[in-house]
Amino acid sequence: MRKFTILLAMVAFATFAFGQKGFMPAKTSFSKADPTAVANKRQQVKEDIKSSRNVIWYEDFNGATWSGTSVQGEPAPQNAPEGWELVDFNERGWHFRWDTVGPSGMYTSPLGEDCNEPNDPLFSTTGHNGFMMLELDDFNTSADCSTFAGLTQNAALVYNGGLDFTDHQAVHLVFEQTHRFCCSPSDDIYFEVSTDQGDTWEGFSVREAPNNYTPGNAFVGEYDISTLVGGESDVWFRFHLQGYIVYHWEIDDVRFVKPIDNDMRIEDYWNDYIVDFEPSVDIEDDNDFYGGFYSYPWFVIQDFESFSLALQNYGGVTQNNIVHNVEVKRNGAIIESYNTSIASAAPGIKDTTELDIPDSLMLPGKGVYEFVHYSTTDEGDENDDNNWVSREMAITDSTLSPVDMTTVTGAAAPTDWADVNDGAGLAFEVEIPDPSLHGTASDEMTLKGLRVYVRDNQRDHVEDMINAGAASFEAQVWVYNTATEEYDLKVSSAPYTLTIDDIGSFVRIDFPEAGDRTISEGDGGDYFINLKFNGMSSGGRMVNVGENDSQKAGLTAGYLVLTDPNGTVYLGKQAMIELIVDYTAAYPSTEYDATFTVDDGANPIEGATVYVGGKSASTDVNGEVTIALENGSYPYTVVEDGYGDVEGTIEVAGAAVSETVSMSVEYMTYFEVTNEAGSYLSNAKIAINEETLSTGADGVDSLALVNGSYDYMVSLLGYDTLTGSVTVADAEQTVEIQLTQSMPYTVDFTVTDLEATPIEGATLTFGGTDYTTDASGLVSVSAPFGSSVYTVAATGYQTFVGSVVVTESMQKTVELNPLHMLTINVEDAAGTAIEGATVTIDGMDAQTTDASGLVTYEVIDGTYEATASMEGYVDNSTTVEVAGADASGTITLTGVYTVTFEVQEDEVPVQNANIEINNTFIATDVDGIATIDLDGGQAYPYSVIYSTYSENDTIDNLSADTTITINFTGIYGVNALQFDVYPNPTSGQFTIEAQGQANVTIMNAAGKVVETMVINGTQQVNLNVASGVYFVRMKEADKVGVQRLIVE
């Protein structure tokens, strides 16, 4: 991931808080805790299967109708299909657009590539035909990739076509997306609904990953929107991004579906370790519920006071007598159970419970505990995968960790987020109590060190750095100073230099015995547990440690330390870091040695890790490991790279016990999913061995399996669900799966005219095949799930192109508009046909008139404006109404004619005589001639002025080239108006002298008026115009005079 320098990601804290002063994250605010990953995966498969069969409305953003919203990679919102609008509320032109390739930009394009290089596309169900995308990065990145504007965005993908949910009281939204954002926790993405045609909007966040992370590609989310749209008759909706600067958001396959009838879903839960707590009924508030750390030392455990649960009726009918049940298990066996009832709930309604524990609950000792919350109703639950949530917690000898250290789900390092300097780190905050909480004032806690998992699959240049001895860790504990309100370093280890053997294994880093490791009475408070990273490879990367995000701990260990805890940025990753703490008092129960011997059936396995009773240890060269356990039954798990995990149970009953475990080699099994045409299918879900795989763009996903036979189920929206089995036998393999589009969906097309009369013999083109309607205008076709484009054509009717969204068998009526002949006749003023004239009608293709001056068009009913043009003629138009029959119209074109003025004085040609005609000034040449082209069919008054002479007259109905000869003699001088203009030439400032009051007009050489005024006698003029020739025209009573003015 790329460094982004203005990162400011915030993650809410949460924890299991023990007693008044138990181990707890410092400065807590409580956040939502999700159901277990396994439950979510199973639910995802069922949701996909359900959604493909119960669709109310669907949009897959097929390029056949959406590609116009992207022109050469730039948004073109004006081309949005009918019923849709692409909005940029900031009016920068930063809109959603369609594409089949992924987003780009300074921080989005692949590392090391040009900023215009696209990243991965959305691997949605129908991503092959396109998806909608908002490229925040690309908008902010300059064309040459050198600068980043850093502007926030506010844009929406809006459907305003109006959806009718009158017949649907329970509705769910399902859509596929991926996103990555930065940098403010207050920014968000929303699904919003309007039932008043856009005046007001109401909705909720659909962001499914913290800042700088993605929820997966593609993430399929399902959301109950019954309370927003149920029973409404005119619903608009939008996907709305507000506030982010980077990176991108992609959306596809939006559908509204009918939920199953009986389905309760757990939204949040609360395990209360402090005091009896009644959560807010507003369960949308993330501050209500929380999870906690995974492991705690035995010497700080306190009692439990109550449990609370937030539930939603996720189904389609009212649920009655809803019961909240809690089971508390220790090492797999139920030790306590509780329940309480809440009221009934209508579809979409959310409610909360408060389950008080009458005498509190004290956990009986070390081990792995599981808190299982689930609901029951009188109606039962048809989908039992989302009505329970399980939370594990381990009570250990001496370890404290926010996450389960037994499972690796990813990689984490400071460079994954914001900082690439030595001294950056990953850490977690915790409140450590005074030791006297569990003993006497002389009891002490000792900080022993940190344990961390060094991730396998390091980058090559990171491994080179490790081999060179240039990478190290330091373990640190910082304590909060209430006086200075800053953290002070309490103890730090010596640098631990990593070796290549540390990759893929746990590393323990101890604090020095001479260091300040002791926590005595009065030392309780806020502590900051930090793993400091030293060493950066040439590629700008640090060593990756393990990450585990399956616990959803609320408080995460993903905190980036820039230089010390006082400059910390909080992030959404959970690094596998564990604090080891010792205590002066001994564990009160007797423990016995449980010895595990691990082999492959023949030879011992060294380095296998055994997890049992909240403890873990690795086998020696003989494949043996011994772990102390008190009396009881314990489930265990043994793991080692290259082998399948082995689970079992061991019983301890007052004596040492031994267990032999044989492990089997794992082999990779690849699943390749295609359609009937052989095209790869992305986002196909493959359920196998309690895992759910999801195919990428190559149609492939894989997992490691030991020898044996496994059943699998493959599902994808729009395709028939497929089941099968695979046998693993000492080798890796590829399983080729071909899905069949969901058939038969039958679409019955009925083709009629506007009077609902069936049209026989119409041709329907659907899916590349032509079909013909029968006498009743009917034709039936088999159609795949999703959107399809079709064409209907019939003789005498306008061809219709449309699209249909198929979610079930359906009927579709297509009305065709009858065509009529529209004839346009073009002639001149004398009624003579004009051949070769160009005729255009309302954007239709232009046609050229034949020898009879005619063109014809096939048109539907309506009003049409036809325009004809021809060189040598003036353009003209006519409007024709077509109403159920053929129609015609005539356009008369008039010519353009040349008017020639010949001006003489006593029969001698006059140069520079000024002629005003058609608001234009022209001047005679040395031969006394001036010409102008004018449209025929009009009258043109004109004035000719020369010296003291002037003549005014009119050309009536110009219909041919015309020559006007004017011969001035002495008798003409009586009408000429004499006036002075000086200086001439001028810079723009000049004086006009008249005999009395006169109207003055100043025009440029093209006849355009640049100034008008009324003067009385002498007038100073300041003319601010370009250099050139101008004419000053003065009119006084019935006299007119013109002077030529040169502006320099």
N, C-alpha and C positions, 0 to 999 in steps of 0.2 A: 504494500500500500504506500501511497505517496505521503510525504510530509505535507501537512497543511499548517502554515505558521500561525493562523489566527484561531486554531482549535480551542473551543471552550465547551466541552461536552460534560454534562452533569448526570450522575446516576444517583438515585435515591438510596439511602441506607435502609437496611432492615436486619432483623436478627431474632434468634431465640434469646430472650433475656431472662436470666435465671435470678429469681429473688429480687431484692431491692438493689443488690450490688453485684450480681453475677456477671460473668463474662458477657459483654455486649458491645456492639459497635458504638463508637463515640459519636456524639452529636446526631443521634438517629432521627430520621424521618422515615415513616413506614411506606413500603411500596408493594405493588401487586406481586403475588406469587402464583406461578402457573402450574397446571397439572403436570404430571410426569411426562417425560419425553416419549416413553413407550405408549402411554395412553393417547397422546397427541398423534403419534404415527398411525395407530390403528384407526383412530377417528378420521384421519385424513383420507384413508382409503375408502371408508364407508361414505364419507361426504361426497367424494368424487363419483361413486357409483350412484348414490341417491340423486345427485344434481343432474345427471345426464338423463334422468327419466321423469323428472317433475318440474320441468322448466315452464315458467309463465312467460318470460320475455328474455331474449338473448341478443347480444351484439358481439361479433368476433372481429370487427374492424378490418374486414376484408379489403384488400387493396383495390378490388374492382370498384368500390364506391368511396374509398378513403384516400387513395394515393394522391389525389389532387391537393390534399392539405400539406403536401411537402413538394416544393419546387426547387430542384438542385440542392437539396439538403436544408432549405430554409422554410420556415413556416409560411403557409398560405391559408390563413384562417377563412378567407372569403370563399374557399372551395369546400367548406364543411358540408356534408350531406344534409338534406332537409331534416329538420328536427334537432339538429345539433348546432352548437356554437362553441368556438374556441376563443377564450377571453383572456386578455392580459390586462389586469386591473391597473397596472402601472403604465400602460400605453407605451411600452417600449418595443412592441412587436415580438415579445418573448412568449410565444404560444406553444401549446401542445402541437405535435405534428405526427404524421404517420411515417413508418419506415419498417424495413425488414432487417436493417443492420443496427448495431448498438450505438450507444451515446459516445460522445467524444468531448475533448476539452483538456485544459492544462492539467487537471488533477484526475481526469477520468480516463483519458486515453492510456493504453497499456504503457507500463513503465519503460522508459527509454525510447518511446515512439514519438513521432510528430503529434502535436496536439489535435490534428484533424483526423488521426487514425481512430476508427471506431473500436470500442470495447465489445464484449460479448453482447449479442442480441438477447431479447427476452425469450427464454426457452419455454414458452407457453404452449398450451394444447394446439392452438392454431397460429403459432408464431410464424410458420412458413408463409402465411398470407398477410402478415403484417401485424403491427401493434401500435399503440399510441405512446408517445414519448415526450417528456419535458426535459430538455438538456440544459440544466442550470449552469454547468461548467462551460459548455460551448458558448452560451450567451455572454458570459463574463470574460471569456478569453479573446484577446485581440487576434486578428487574422494572421499575424506573423508569429503568434505564440509567445510573445515577449512580455505581455502585461496581463494582469488579471484585475478586472474592475471591482470585484467584491461587492456587487449590488444585490440586495435582497430581491426576491421575486414573489409575485402574487398572481397566480394564473389558475384557470379552471377549464376542465373539459365538461361541457354543459349539455344535457339533454333537455330540450324544451318542447318536445313533441307531445307531451302529455300522455301518461300511462294510466289506465283505468284499473284500479284494484278493488272496485266495488264488490266483486264476488270473492275477494280474498282477504280474510281477516288476519291470517298468519302468513307472513312473507319473509323469506331470507334473501339476503344479497350474497352472491358468490362471485368472486373475480380473482384473476391471476395477476400478479405483479412482482416486481422487484424494485428496490430503491436503495439509495445510499445518500445520506445527508450530513451536513455539518452547518452551523456550529453551535446554535443556541438551543437549549432544551425547551424554550418557550415556543419555538417554531414547530409547525406540524403539518400533516397532510390529513385531509378530511373527506369523508363521504357525507354529502349534505342533501337534504330534501326540501322542496318547496311545494306547498299545496295551495298557494295563492299566486301562481304564475310569476314567481321570482321576486315578489315583494319582500318576503322573509324566508330565511333558511334555517334549518335545524339539522344537526348531524353529530358525528363522532369521529374520533381519530382512527385512521386505518394504518398508522405506522406500526410496523411489525419488527423493527430492529432499532437498537440505540444508534446514536450518532457514530458515523464512520464504519458502520457495518451494514450488511444486507441480510434480509430474512431468508435468502435462498433464491434460486432462479430456476423455475418460477415458484413463488409462494402462492398457494391457493388458500384464500381466506373465506370463511363463511360467517355472516353477521345477521343476527335477528333484527329486522327492521319493522316488525309488526306494529309496534306502537307509533311508528312514524308514517306508515303508508297504508296500514290495514283499513279497508273500507273506503279509501279515498278515490275520487273519480278523476282527478286531474293532477297527476304527480310529475313534477320535474325533479331531476336529480343532477348532481355534479360531483366530480372529483376535484378537490380544491387544495392547492399547495399555497402556503402562506408563510413567507419570512425567510426561507433558506437561501444560502448563497451557492453552495455546491451540494451534491454532485448531479444526480439524475433520478427520474421516476418513469417507469414503464408500466403500462396497463394493457390487459387483454382479456377476452372471453368473459365479459360482464353478463351475468344472468341473474334473474330473480326467480326463485324456486319455491315450491310448496314444501313446507317441512312435514315430516312424519307427525302423526297425531300425538303420540306420547313420548316426550323427550325432555327430561330435566337435565340442566347443565350447571355444573359448579363453576362459578366465576372467580371467586376468591375464598380464602380461608384465614383463620387467625388461631394460632396456638398461644394462649396467654400464660406467660410465666411470671408476670409481675403482680398485677392486681386484677380483680374482676373488672372486665372492660366491656362496655356496650358500644359496638362500632356504629358509625353513622349509617343510616339507611341508604344514603347516596353511594352506592357501590361503584359508581364511576370515579369516585375520588380515590386516587392512588394512595392516599395517606391512610386508608382504612385497614388494609390487610397486609400481612407480610409473612415471609418465611424465616430463614435464619442461617446460622453457620451449620456446617455438616458435623464436625467433630469437636468435642469438649472434654477436658480432663475431668475425671470423676470427682475431684475435690471442690468443684464449684457448682455442682448441680443443685437446683432448688426445685420446689414443688410447682405443679401446674394448677391454675385456678379455674380456667374455663376455656371453652372452644367456641368459635363463631364461624359461620359459613355464609357465603353469598351465593344464592342460586337464582337461576332464570328458567322460566318455562319456555323451553326452546322448541316446543312442539306446536301443534295446531289446535289442540283442545285444552280446556281448563283442567288443571291437575288438582286433586283434592287430598287432604290429609297428608301433606308433604312432611316427611320425617327426616331429620338430620341425625345420622348415625356416625359414631366415632369408634374405631377399634385401635387399641394401642398394643403393638406387638413388640416382643423382645426376642431377638434371634429367631424370628419367624413364628413364634407362638403367641397367641392372644393372651395378654395379661389383664386387660381391662376393656370394658365396652360401655358406651353411653349413648343415649338418644334423647331427642326432644322434638316436638311437633311445631309446625308453623301453619299459618292459614293457607287456604287454597290460592292458586295463582292462575290468572287468565293467560292466553298466549302472549309472549313477549314481556310479561311482568317479571320484575326482579324483587327479591326479598332477602332478608338477613335473619339469621338465627343467633341466639345466645344460649349456649349450653353450659350451665354452671356445674362444677364438680362439687358435690356436697362436702366432702372431707379433704379436698385437694388430692393431688396425685404426686407421690414421690417415686421416681424411677428407682428400681431396686438395685442398680449397680451397673458395672461395665457391660457393654454389649452393643449390638446394632438394634436400634428402635425404629419402628415404623408407625406413623400416625396416618390412619386411613379414614378419610371422610367420605361418606356416600349418602345418597338420598333414596328414599322409597316413597311411593304414592299408591293410592287406591287403584289407580288406572294401570299401574305397572309402567315399565320403561322399555320401549322398543329399541332403544339405542343405549346399551349399558356401558359404552366406552367413555362418555363424557360426564357421567353423573358421579364420578368418584375422583379423588385426588389423594395421592400418597406422598408422604414426606418422610424421608429417612434422616436419622440422626444417630451418630455414634458417640457413646461415652467410652473414653479411652483411658489408658494409663497416664498419659502425659502430653497429648497432642491437641492443638487447637488449630482448626483450619476452616475457612469459609466454604470450601468445596470438598467433594469426594475425591480423595487422592488415588482411588483405585481405577478410575476410568479417564482416559484422555480423549477429548473431543476436538481438539484443535491446538493451535500454536499461538504463543503470545510473546511479545517483546516490546520494549519502549518504542522502537522504531516502527512498530505497527501503527503508531498513532501520531506522535508529534515531535519527539525529541530524539536526536541521534548523537548526543554528547555523552562522553564518559560521565558516570555519576548519575545517569538516569536510572530509574528503577521501577519495580512493581511492588505493591504493598497493600496492606489492609489496616484499617483502624479498629481498635477494640478498647473497651473499658475493662481494666483488670481490677478485681475487688481487693480489699485488704485481706490478707491471709487469715485473720482471726475469724472470718465469716464461718470457717469450718474447723475451728480448733481453738487453741489458746493464743494469747498475745505473743507467745514465743514462736508460733508457727511462721514459716517463711516459704516463699516460692522462689525457685531458682530458674532463671532463663538459661536454657542449655544450648539452644541453637536453632537453625532453620533447616528444613528438608524441602528440596525442590526437585521436580522431575525435569530433566534435560531432554528436550524433544528430539526424536529421531528425524530423519529426512531434513537435516540442516542443508542450507545452500552450500555449494562447493567452496565459495570464497570464505564462508564462515568456518567450514572445516579446515581450510588452509590456515586461517587465523588461529584456530584451536591447536593445530599441529605445531604452529610456531610458538606456542606458549604465550600468546598475546591476548587471551581472553580469560577473564576472571570474574568471580562473584564476591560480594561481601555481604554478610548478614548484619543487620542493624536493628536496634530498638531505640525509638525516640519517645520521650515522655513530654506530655503537655505541661507547660509552666503557666499556672493560673495568674501569676504576678505579671509576667511579660506578655501573656497571651500568645506565646509562640512555643514551638517544639524545641527541646534540647536533646542532644544525642546522649543516650544513657550508656549503651554498650555497642561495640562494633567488633566484628571478627577481623582476623587477618585476611588478606585476599586469598581466595581459593582459586588456584590456577587450574583451569579445565584441561582435561586430556581427551583424546579421541575416544577412550574407553568410557567416558562419562555420557556420551551420546546414547540416548535411549534408555537411560537408567536414572535412579534417584541419587541425589547428591546431598549429603548432610554437611552443613557448615556450622561448626561449634563456636560459641563465644569463648574468649580466653578466661581461664579460671581467675586470673588477676583482675579481670574487668568487673564493672559494676553490674553483676548479674542478679543481685538479690532484690526481691520485693518484700519488704517487711511491713509491719503494722504502720499505717499512715501513708504508705506509698501508693495506695490504690488511686486510679485515675485513668485518663485517656492515654493510650499508647499507640504508637505507629510502628508496625512490623514491616520492615523494608528489605527487599532483595535488590542490592545495588549491582548494576551491570557496568563492567569495564571492558573496553575493547570494541572497536568498530572495524568491520571489514572494508576492503576497497570498494565494495558495492554499496556502502552506506548502511550496512545491516549489522545487527547484534545477534547473539545467540538466542534461539527460540527456546522457551520453556513450555511445559505442557499447559493446556487450558482445558477446563471442564465447565461447560455451560449448561449441563443437563440438570443441575441442582436448582437453578433459578433462585439463588439465595437471597435476592433482594439486595443485601450488602454483597458487593463483589470484591474480589481481590485485584481488580483491574485498575489500579491507581498508578498514575505516572508521576514519579518524583523527579522534578527538574533538577534541583540542587539539594533540597531538603524538604521536609513535609510542609513547611510554610509556603512553598511555591508549587503545591500539588494541583494537578488537573485530574478530575475524576472521570473514569471511563467505564465502558460496559463489558469489558472482558473479565474473566475470573481465572487468574493464573493459579497453578497448582503449587502453592506455598503453604508450609505447615510450620507452626511454632511449637517447639518442644519445651515443656515446662515441668520442673520437678517440684516435689512438696515434701515437707519434713515429716508429716504423719504417714503411716503405712496404710495401705488399702485394708479395710476392715474384714474382708472375706478371704478365706483360704483359697489359693489357686493351685492347680495341678498341671504338670507338664503334658501337653498334647503334642506328640511328635508325628510329623507328616513326612512320608517318604514318597518322592515323586519320580516316576520313570516314564519311559515311552513304550513300556511293555517288555523291554529287555534291558535297557541301560538307564542309569540315573540321569536326571535332568538338573543341571546346575543353573541357579539364577531364577528358577520359577518362583513366583510370588504367591504366598498363601494369605488370603484375607479371611479372618474368622473373628467373631466377637468384637468387632471394632478395632482389631489389631491387624498388622501385616508384617511379614518377614519373608526373606528369600532363602531358598535352599542352598546348601553348600555343595562341595564337589561330589559328595555322596548322595546328593538329591534329598538331603534331610534338613528339616528345620523344626525347632521346638518353640511353642508358644504357650504361655501360662494362661489357663482358663479356670474359672471357678465352676462349681457344679452346675450342670444344665445341658440342654440340647442346643447345638450350634450349627446353623447352616454355614458352609464354607464355599469359597471359590478359589480355584487355582488357575493362574494365568501365566503364559509365557509366549513370547513372540514365536510365530510359526506353528503354534499348537492351538487347538480348540480349547476354550475355557471349560473347566470341569467343575461341576457343582455337586455338593453332597452334604451330609449331616454327620456330625460327630457328637457322641454322648460322653460327658464327663460326670463320674459318680464316685467321688471320694478317693480317686486314685489316678495315677498317670495313665494315659491312653495313647495308642498309636493308630495311625491311619495310612494305608498305602493308596496312592492315587496314580493311575496310569493315564497319560495324555496321548491324544491322537494328533497326527500332523494335519494341518489345514491346507486346502487347495483352493485356488481362486476359481470362482464360478462367475462367468460374465453372461449377462443377459442383453441380447441385441433385439430391439423391438422395431418392427417396420409395419407399414400398411400393405395392402394388397398390391400396390404399384411398386413396392420395394423401397419407398421413401422412409427415411428414419423418422421415428416419432419421439419427440421430446416430452418430458413431464409425464410419461407413463409411470404409474405406480405399481411396484412389484412387491407383494407381501409374501415373505418367506422366512421361516424360522424366527418368528416374532420380530422381524426387522421389516422396514419398508424402504425399498430402493426407489429412486426417481431418475429416469433417464435424462441425459443431457442432449445437446444438439446432435450428437452422433448416435442417438438412440440406445446408448449403452450405460449400464451401471453394473456394479459387481460387489461380491462379498466373499469372504473366506469361509469355507465349510469343511468339516471333517467328513470322513467316509460315512455314507448312509444315504437314505432316500428322503427327499424333502418335497412336500406339496407347496405349490405357489399359486398366487392369483394375480393377474395383470388387469389393470383397469385404466381407462382413459376416457375422458369426456368425448362422447360422440361415437364410441366404439363398443362393441360387445365385450363384456368381461370374459376373460379367458382363464381357465384353470388347468393345471398340469402338475407334473412331478419331475424331479431331476434326481439322478443318482450320482453321487460322487464316489469315485473308485480310484484312488491313488494318482490322480492327475487333475490338472486344471482343465477347464472346458468352457466352450461358449454355447449358450442355449439360444437358438434363433426362434423368435416369437413373431408371428404375423397376426396382427389384429384386423378384424373385419369391421368396417363401418356399420354402425347400428342400422339394421334393416329388418323387415321392410317398414320404412316410413312411407306412407302413400300420400301424395299430394294430388287432390282432384282439382284440376284447373277447369273452370267454366269460362268460355269466351263469349261475350255478348257485345251488342252495340250499345249506344247510349240509352236506348229505349228498352234495354234488358232483353232484346231479341237475340236468341242464340245464333252464333255464326258457325256454320258448317264449313269444314275444309280449311280452317285456320291452321297455320303451322306454328307449333310451340317448339322452340329449341332450348333444351335443358340438358346440362351435363354433356354437351357435345353431340347429343342425339336429337333428331327431328321427330316430332310426333304430330298427328293430325286430328283435329277435333271431329266428333261425330255430328249427327243431325241435331243433337241437343246442345251442341257447343262444348261437349265434355271430352277431356282427355286425362288419363291418370298416369302418373309417373312415380317411380321409386326414387326417393331422395335421401341423401345422407343427413345426419345431424349437422346443424349449423346453417350458415348463410350460403345461398346459391343465386347466381345471376341467370336470368332467362330472357328470351325474346319471343314475342308473339307477332306474327305477320299474317295479313289476309288481304286479298285483292280488294281494292276500293277503300281500304282503311289505313290509318296511320300506324306504322310499326311501333310497338311498345316494348321498351326495355325496362326491366325491373329486377328486384331481388326479393327473395323470400327467406325468412329465418325459420328453419324446420326444427322443432323440438319434439314433435309428435305427429302422427298422421293428421292431416288437416285438409280443409277445402279453401280454394283461392279463386276469386272471381276477377277476371280482367276485362275491363270495358275498353273497346276500341272506338276511336273517333273516326267517323266516315270522312272520306276525302272528297273535295269538290274542285272543279276546274276554275281557276282564277286566271282570266286573260287580261293582259295589259296591252293597249294600243298606243303607240307613240307616233305623233304627227306634228307637222309644223303649223304655223298660223293659218296657212291656206288650206289645211286639211289634207296635205300630201303626206303619205307614210314616210317615216324616217327609218331607213335600214342602218343597222350597226350601232344603234343607241344601246347604252348599258342600263339595265334595270335591276334595282335591288329592292327586296321586300323584307323588312324587319329582321335583318341579319341572315336571311337565307342566301344561298349561293347566287351570285350575280349571273344574269343571263343577257344575251345580245339579241336585239330585235332582228327578225328575218326581213325579207324583201317587202312583206306586207306591213312591216312595223309592229309585229306582234311577238309577245313572249307568253308562255303559259306556266302555271304552277299548280301542283296538287296541294291543297291546304285543307285544314279543318275549319269548322265554324269560328268566326272571329272577325276582328277589324284589322285591316292591313293597310299600311302606308307604303306606297310604291314610289320610288324616285327614279327618274330617268336623266341621263347625262349624255352629251354628245359634243365633240369638239366643234366649235363654231356656234353653239347654242347655249342658252341659259338653262341651268338645271331647274327642273320643276317636279312637283309631286302631286299625287292624288291619294285619297283615302277611299277604300272599298270595303263594304260590309258583306261578309259571306254568312248566310243564314239558311242552311239546309238545302242549298242549290248552287249550281254554277253561277259565277258572277264575273263582271268585267268592269274595266275602268279605262279612261283615256287620259293621256298626258300630252299636253300641247307644249312644244318647245319653241321658243322664239330665238331668232338669231342674234349674234353679236355683230354690230355694224361699225364701220369707221366713219367718223365725222371729220371733215377737213375744212379748216378755216383758211381763207385767202384774204389777207388784209392789205389794203392799198391806201395811199394818200394821193389823191388826184391821179389814180391809176399807176402809181409807183409803189412797188412792194415795200411794206413797212416791217422792220425788224423790232422785236421786243414789245409788240403790242400784247397786252395782257388780256387773257380770255378766261372768264369764270364760268364753268359749266359743271353740273353734277357735283357741286362742292369741291371742285378741283380747279386749280390755276394752271394754265398752260401759256406759253409765250411763243410768238412766231419766230421763225428762223430768218436768215438773211434774205430768203426768197419770199418772206411775208406769209409763210405757211406754218400752221400748227395742226396736229391731228390727235384724235382721242377715240378709243374703242368704247362703245356703249351698248348696253342690252337693248334689244329691240322691243317694240310694243309699248313704249312709254313716251311721255312728253318731257322735254328738257329745256327749261328756261336758260338763257345764257346772257352774259354781258361782255362786250368788247370795249376795251379802254386803251386809248393811246393819246399821250400828250393832253391836249385840251379836248380830245374827241371821246365820245362814248356812244355805244348803241346797245339797246336791250331788245331781245326778241325771244321766241320760243320755237323749238322743233316739235311739231305735233306728231305723235304716234310713229316713232322711228321704225321704219320697216325695210330700209335698204341703206347702202353706203350713200352718204350725203356730202355735198360740197356747198359751203356757204361763202359767198364772196361779198366783202364789205369794202366800199371805196369811200373814204372820208374826204369831204370837201369842207369848205368854210362853214356851211350851214350846221355841221355837227357840233361845232365848238360850244354852242350855247348850253348843252347839257353836261359838259365835262366839268368836274369839280376840281378846282386847283387847290393844292395844299403843299406844305414843305415838310420834309423829314431830314434832319441833320443831327450830327455828322453822319455821312453815309459814304463809305463803310463805317461800321461802329463796332465797339467791343460789347455792346448790349445796352449801353446807356445812350439815349438819344432824345431829341425833342420833336414833337409834332405840333405844327402851327395850322390852325383852322380859322375860318372867318367868323364862326359862331359855334353853336352847339352841333355836335356831329357824333354818329356812331362809328367806332373804329373796330375793325377786326383784323388780327394779324394771323397769317397762315404760313405753314412751311411750303416747300416746293411740291409736296404731295397733296396739298390742299387741306391738310389737317389744321384745324383752328388751334392756336397755341395761346391766344390772349384776346379778350374782348374788353372794351371800355367805352364810356361816354365822356367826351371832352367838351370843353367850352373855351375856345380860344387856344392858348398855348398849354401843352401838357408835357411834363417830363416823364419819360418811360424808362424803367430798368427791366430789361428783358433777359431772363436767365435761361438761355437756350444754347444748343450746340451751334457750332459755326456752320454757316451755309447761307442759301438764298431764301429770303422770306418776302412776303407780299403784305403791304399795309393797305387795307381797303377802308375808304372813308365814304360814308353816305350822309348827305345833308339835304333834307327835303327830297326833291326828285332828282338830285344830282349825285353821281357816284364817281369817285376817282380812285386809282390804284397807283401806288408807288412801289418800286422794287427796292428791297433793303438787303444789304449784304452785312452779315454778322461774322466778324473775324474771331 
